[in-house]
Structures are given as C-alpha cells and as structure tokens.
Amino acid sequence: MIWNRKYETMERDQMDQVQLERLQATLNRVERNVAFYRRVLGSRGLGPGSIQRLADLGRLPFTTKDDLRRSYPYDLFAVPLRDIVRIQSTSGTTGTPVVVGYTHNDLRMWGECVARVLAAGGMTEHDVMQVAFTYGLFSGGFGLHAGAERVGASVIPASTGSLEKQVRIMKDFKTTALACTPSYALAIASTLEEMRIARADLALRVGYFGAEPWSEGLRSLLESRLGITALDNYGITEVLGPGISFECEKKSGLHVNEDCFIIEVVNPSSHEVLPDGAEGEIVLTSITKEGFPMVRYRTGDLGSVSREPCSCGRTLARTSRVRGRLDDMIILGATKVFPSQIEEIITEEAGLAPHFRVLIDRKDGIDSLTVTVEPSESCGAVDLRERLARKLEAVHGVSATVELAPRGSLARADEEKLRRVVDKRRI
C-alpha cells in the first residue's frame, strides 16, 4: 500500500525541483540561525544563493559526528529552545551524545515519514502494532509509535524488557505487527518456542526491523520462525530517527523519503560523490527539518543508491540494505568484513543457532579473530568448527578460529541494539 502517492510516485524532474527549493530554504535557515553552518559556509565563500541546482550540493561541506558532539547540547539547533517540543539523543556509548530537537512541525513530518514505512508493509487502521524498542532518549520507539498512530493502528508501547511478557502481550492482545531490532525479534522467536506457543496461536503477520545491520539469512529465519513478512527500515537519530527509508513488499531496496531527505553516496576516503550503483558511505541532507537540520551528514553507514523506479509503483530513490558501519568494520591486515557477513554464513549452517560473538585480539603484533557460536543440535564439534572456518575463509577471506559455546550461553538482545564484536586491540 502506498501512503502518500503525491510524493512516493512523483516524477523525477518534479522531485528534483521539490528538493532544490527545500534545500535552498534549509540553507537559508541554517545560515541565518546556526553559527556552525554560517562559519563553515562562509569559509568557502558559499551562501544559500550559491546552490542553483542539485548538482551544486557537492560544493557544500560535510557535517560529521564530531561536529555534532562539539556542538553539544544545543549549538546546532536552528530555532529557539522555546520552539523545541521534543528532545532526543544518541546513546553516547562511544563519546559525547548527540542531542537533537524537534518542533511541532518536525514531529508531524516524522509521523508522516514513518506512516509511509508502515503502509508499505500493509499496515492499516485495523492493525495492532507492538513497539518493542526502548522508550527513552533513543528515537526508535517514539518514531514507530507516531507513525502507527498516524496510520490509525492500535499501538502497544511494550518497550523492551521481559521476553515472556512480550510474548504474552503478543498472544493476548492479538498483535499483528511487531517493531524492534532484528536481534530482539530473534530472541522473541526463541521465547515463543520455549513457551511452546504455536505460530497459529498468534495474529502476527509483519515485522518492521531496524537500528542494526542484518542479513538475508536472518530475514529468512525470522520469517519462518515467526510466520511473518520481515521488512527492513532505516533511520538515524542525528537526521530524524526511523522513517528515512524503508522496504516495500518487493524487498528490492529501501525507498528514500526524498521529499524530506537528499541522499548521496561518497567514497569514504576521497569524499568524491559516487555514481548510482557504487557502494560507499551514505550522506544525508534533511530538507524539511526545522529544529535540527543536517547538511551533508556523513552517516558512517555503507550502501549504494538506485534511482530506477520500483515495480511497486514508487519512483523514490532506493538504497541497498546497509551492509555495515565504517566503525563496525572488522579489519585484519588487508581483509575487511562486517558482522552481518559473518551472520550470513552462520545462518546458512543448519547445525548452528543464529547467535555468535566475535573476539579480535593482537599478540606479538599478530591479529587474531575468534568466532564463538552455539550448536543448535547434536553434531560433530570438530567437523562443525572446521566447516565454518573453511566457509569464512572461502567466502570472505577471513582466517578465524571457531569455538563452540553451550546452548543458550551467548548474549541475546535485551536492549535496542546488540553488540556482537569485541575488539581488544582498542582496549
């Protein structure tokens, strides 16, 4: 189902004009109201009038997470604090958190963007949506909640916590849609099986998963174990939260809400803008945000973009699914691999549960990688370790030691995001 046909099916030349006009308005706003942007634009001799076409966007400087942290808490707000009606932030687990603000109009547009996400999965006013993201400074829970209310669905703000309670709510309240991280959904699936609740006893039919990279293998597991259609959606707090891009039922890329965001893909090293289809770092510019607009924000996420219309009828640009983050990339000499790629190998192995831990260490100047997994059934331990190690080497060029852990011993998701990689070289 298409929520907003005007923008989701708009012709490319019309969308380009919408983006240009909104970009120029955004640059006027930040140049007038945000000292950081006034300074960096002025240092390049640029002003709002310098951008006469979308191709001029590449002349503007990037905004980085370090810029946001240095502006903590309110220096990047583009309106007075009295006009900010919602404040959220990143977790700050790797440094100073990024604080973002929303005006009334920002919240309205946020709900509109997420309504498109949910409608693409078939959600209507007849659905019951269980939001199992943390409700707090993290933006995921509130964003999905607002979108579901915009669609008219009944919303259950379950948050995170007891998995048994999640399952009871899901069964008793007749939940039809679930929103959470894919790793948390996997934990819910395991709990359902432990409680011996059959899929036929549930009304669940669709899952909206995001906040962490996940593989096609995990999608297949979630669909088979929960009996749902599992859809990816993308959002980051610094730019909006959930609602930036989303999958439709075709599962052929994530549609970008282009009337609200301009997407670029750049080479992470040279910073040159890459052509459609090439993988690089995703860069986003918000063009409707009032409280906390972002100009060419380097997300750190890796993907590619296509502007070919989708068979679903949408003409919006589509990104590939995010393969990983630059700061999550595992680098061992000349070899580079993402946790989601390791997950793909593990979920293809019939003898393994879909849980793992990666430990990176260095001894006497030599890096080592250990992957710990859980057998899901009785199997030959030596054969399993050797087989998985061979697959990692053959597919991704990773030389790894594989260890087996007792069933149920590896961490399950109990928060908004699950950290699977420990790099002792950084400690």
Number of C-alpha atoms within 10 A of each C-alpha: 17 20 20 15 13 9 19 21 17 17 14 15 9 11 18 17 14 16 22 22 16 19 26 19 14 23 23 15 19 25 20 13 17 17 15 17 21 18 13 16 20 12 10 11 9 17 16 17 9 15 19 13 14 15 9 11 18 14 12 16 16 17 20 16 16 11 14 22 17 13 16 14 16 16 16 25 23 23 19 11 15 7 14 20 14 15 14 20 18 18 14 11 7 7 10 17 18 22 24 26 27 24 21 14 15 20 18 14 18 26 24 20 28 30 27 30 34 32 18 20 23 17 24 19 12 11 21 23 30 28 27 25 31 21 18 12 17 18 24 27 24 23 25 31 24 20 26 31 17 20 21 16 19 18 19 18 17 20 20 20 14 11 20 14 14 19 19 14 15 25 19 11 15 17 23 21 27 23 26 25 26 28 26 23 22 21 16 24 22 16 17 22 13 10 11 9 15 13 18 9 11 18 19 23 20 23 27 24 24 24 23 21 21 23 19 16 18 21 21 16 17 21 17 14 18 25 19 20 18 27 25 25 25 23 20 18 20 21 21 28 22 26 29 27 25 30 26 25 13 13 16 15 22 26 31 27 23 24 21 23 24 23 22 22 26 22 15 17 8 7 14 12 17 16 14 15 14 15 20 24 25 25 23 21 24 25 24 21 24 22 26 26 26 28 25 21 23 21 18 18 21 22 20 24 25 18 15 13 16 19 10 15 12 20 22 25 23 25 27 18 25 23 21 20 18 15 9 16 15 18 14 15 8 6 11 12 18 19 22 21 19 21 19 17 17 23 20 15 17 11 17 21 16 22 24 23 20 19 17 19 16 13 8 5 7 9 13 15 19 16 20 17 24 21 21 16 11 8 11 10 13 11 10 18 18 14 14 22 19 17 17 20 13 11 11 16 14 21 17 20 15 21 19 16 14 10 14 12 11 14 13 18 21 17 17 22 17 16 14 15 17 13 14 10 11 8 6
